[in-house]
Amino acid sequence: MSFYIKWYHISPKGQRLNIVQSPINRQWMDDTSKGYAYRCLPMTFASQHGWALLAPHDVQAIWEGGDHADSMTIICGRYTDHDTVFADNGTGNGILTFHINAVPRTPPGWNLWIMPAPNLVVPGASPLSAIIETDWSPSSPTMNWKFTDPGRLVTFRKGDPVFFFVPVHKTMIQEFAMEHYSIDDDPNVLKPLREFERFRADTAGGEVFGRHYIKGKLHDNSTPSWPHEHVTKTKLSVVDPNQ
């Protein structure tokens, strides 16, 4: 089977929003001392592990706390540069909706999980997730953010990955079984854990991360056996929809 995500754009070429691999950069991570947050490989790997629609410009809105659509005021960013609706407040209940203005198609059995971009922090707004059967759904999906603080100005910065998605198979999660054991049941799990705990204790206040995980090594610089190579970056397929 060939895998694909096809997007059927409502807007003509030259007016379509670009879909890219989600960027690694986050403003709050930039603000950490010496960019310290970027040293966490599991977090940076997740940040770029999917596709995203980036805000083409700043979007600012204020929710006054009511249930109706007019209780939210979109100050800027409602439209794209080509007068297509990008952000709206039509559902009410303090929800701001971002539109991708395209209908996706995935192979049979595959959905798109529309979710918050990992590690994106927007003060005053909490992202909502949805799983859509995109092997048949006829509509263009949206990404919704629930405002949490009435009266607060909420800003989505230009370039923020405000719409993020990954493909998931419809039966994948059902094929996994949850099993529970004591840590003492498997010495191959227990021994590395205890050694790592001692390592963390010995390096408290120092080079705790040690960059070992980034290199795919254990704390003693040994390389664990695994069936696949250690991955530190994801390169996703991206096609400019305006070309």
C-alpha positions in Angstrom: 0.0 0.0 0.0 1.2 3.5 -0.8 0.7 6.0 2.0 -0.5 9.5 1.2 -2.4 12.5 2.6 -4.1 14.3 -0.3 -5.4 17.9 0.2 -8.1 19.2 -2.1 -7.9 23.0 -1.7 -10.9 25.2 -1.8 -8.7 28.3 -2.7 -6.9 28.6 -6.1 -3.2 28.3 -6.5 -1.4 31.4 -5.1 -4.0 31.8 -2.3 -3.6 28.5 -0.5 -2.2 28.2 3.1 1.0 26.4 3.2 1.3 23.1 5.1 4.8 22.4 6.5 6.6 20.0 8.8 6.0 21.4 12.3 8.9 23.6 13.3 11.1 22.8 16.3 11.2 26.4 17.6 8.8 27.5 20.4 8.9 31.0 21.9 9.0 29.8 25.6 11.9 27.5 24.7 13.8 30.4 23.1 13.3 32.2 26.4 14.9 29.6 28.6 18.5 30.3 29.7 20.8 29.5 26.8 18.0 27.7 25.0 18.2 25.0 27.7 14.8 23.5 26.8 16.1 22.5 23.3 18.5 20.0 24.9 15.5 17.7 25.7 15.5 15.4 22.6 12.1 13.7 23.4 10.5 17.2 23.5 12.1 18.6 20.3 11.5 15.4 18.5 7.8 15.6 19.3 7.6 19.3 18.3 8.4 18.4 14.7 6.8 15.0 14.5 3.8 16.0 12.3 2.6 18.5 9.8 1.4 22.0 10.7 -0.4 25.0 9.4 1.5 28.1 10.6 -0.3 31.3 11.4 0.3 33.6 8.4 0.1 36.6 10.7 -0.6 37.4 14.3 -4.1 36.5 15.5 -5.5 38.3 18.6 -8.8 37.9 20.3 -10.6 38.5 23.6 -13.4 36.4 25.1 -15.7 38.1 27.5 -16.9 34.9 29.1 -20.3 34.3 27.4 -21.6 31.4 25.4 -22.5 33.3 22.2 -20.2 34.0 19.3 -20.4 37.7 19.9 -18.8 37.3 23.3 -15.5 36.9 21.5 -13.9 39.8 19.6 -11.3 38.9 17.0 -9.0 42.0 17.0 -6.8 40.9 14.1 -6.0 37.9 11.9 -9.5 36.8 10.9 -8.7 36.8 7.2 -5.8 35.7 5.1 -4.0 38.1 2.8 -6.5 36.9 0.1 -9.6 37.6 2.2 -10.3 33.9 3.1 -11.5 33.3 6.6 -8.6 31.9 8.7 -9.9 32.4 12.2 -13.4 32.8 13.4 -15.6 32.6 16.6 -18.7 31.2 15.1 -19.2 28.3 17.5 -19.3 30.5 20.6 -18.4 29.2 24.1 -15.1 31.0 24.0 -13.8 28.9 21.1 -11.5 30.3 18.4 -11.5 28.2 15.2 -8.7 28.0 12.6 -9.6 26.9 9.1 -7.3 25.0 6.7 -9.7 25.5 3.8 -9.0 22.1 2.2 -10.5 18.6 2.2 -8.1 15.8 3.1 -8.0 12.2 1.8 -6.1 9.4 3.4 -5.8 5.7 2.5 -8.7 3.5 3.6 -8.5 2.8 7.3 -6.5 5.9 8.1 -7.6 9.0 10.1 -6.1 12.3 10.8 -5.6 13.3 14.4 -6.0 17.1 14.5 -4.3 18.1 17.7 -2.3 20.9 19.4 1.2 21.2 18.1 3.4 19.6 20.8 5.0 22.0 23.2 3.2 25.1 21.9 2.1 27.3 24.8 -0.5 30.0 24.2 -1.4 31.8 27.5 -5.1 32.1 27.9 -6.1 29.3 25.4 -6.2 25.5 25.6 -6.2 23.5 22.4 -8.9 20.9 21.6 -8.2 17.7 19.7 -10.2 15.7 17.2 -9.8 12.5 15.2 -11.4 12.6 11.7 -12.1 9.7 9.3 -10.5 11.4 6.4 -10.8 8.4 4.1 -14.4 9.6 3.5 -15.3 12.8 5.4 -16.6 15.4 2.9 -15.6 18.6 4.9 -12.6 20.7 5.6 -11.3 20.1 9.2 -10.7 22.8 11.7 -8.5 23.3 14.7 -10.2 24.7 17.8 -8.8 26.5 20.8 -10.8 27.1 24.0 -10.1 30.4 25.7 -9.8 30.0 29.5 -9.5 33.5 30.9 -12.4 35.9 30.2 -11.2 39.4 29.5 -7.6 38.3 28.6 -6.0 39.3 25.3 -4.9 36.0 23.6 -2.2 36.2 21.0 -1.2 33.5 18.4 2.0 34.7 16.9 2.8 34.7 13.2 4.5 31.4 12.5 3.0 29.5 15.4 1.9 26.0 14.4 -1.7 26.6 15.3 -3.1 23.6 13.3 -1.2 20.3 13.7 -2.0 16.8 12.4 -0.7 13.3 12.2 -2.1 10.2 10.5 -3.4 7.3 12.8 -4.8 4.0 11.7 -8.4 3.3 12.9 -7.6 0.1 14.6 -4.0 0.8 15.8 -4.8 1.6 19.4 -7.1 -1.4 19.7 -4.3 -3.7 18.7 -2.3 -2.8 21.8 -2.8 -4.7 25.1 -1.8 -3.1 28.4 0.3 -5.3 30.7 1.5 -4.6 34.2 4.6 -6.0 36.0 6.7 -5.3 39.1 10.0 -3.6 38.3 11.7 -6.6 39.9 10.2 -9.0 37.4 12.7 -8.2 34.7 16.4 -7.6 35.5 17.0 -6.1 32.1 14.7 -3.3 33.1 15.6 -3.1 36.8 19.4 -3.0 36.5 19.6 0.0 34.0 17.0 1.9 36.0 18.9 1.5 39.3 22.2 2.4 37.6 20.6 5.5 36.1 19.2 6.6 39.4 22.6 6.4 40.9 24.0 8.4 38.0 21.4 11.1 38.5 22.1 11.3 42.2 25.9 11.6 41.6 25.4 14.4 39.1 22.7 16.3 40.9 23.2 20.0 40.2 25.6 19.2 37.4 25.4 17.8 33.9 22.3 15.7 34.6 21.3 15.1 31.0 24.9 14.4 29.9 23.6 14.3 26.3 23.6 10.6 26.5 20.0 10.2 25.3 20.7 12.5 22.4 23.6 10.2 21.3 21.5 7.1 21.8 23.7 5.8 24.6 23.1 4.8 28.2 24.6 6.8 31.0 27.8 4.7 31.0 28.3 5.4 27.3 27.3 1.9 26.2 25.0 1.5 23.3 21.8 -0.5 24.0 20.6 -3.2 21.6 17.5 -2.3 19.7 15.9 -3.3 16.4 16.1 0.1 14.8 18.7 2.9 14.7 18.5 5.8 17.1 16.5 8.7 15.5 17.0 12.3 16.5 15.3 14.1 13.6 12.2 13.5 11.5 12.1 14.5 7.8 8.6 14.7 6.5 7.4 15.0 3.0 6.2 18.5 2.2 4.8 19.9 -1.1 4.0 23.5 -1.7 0.3 23.7 -2.4 0.7 26.9 -4.5 3.1 25.3 -7.0 
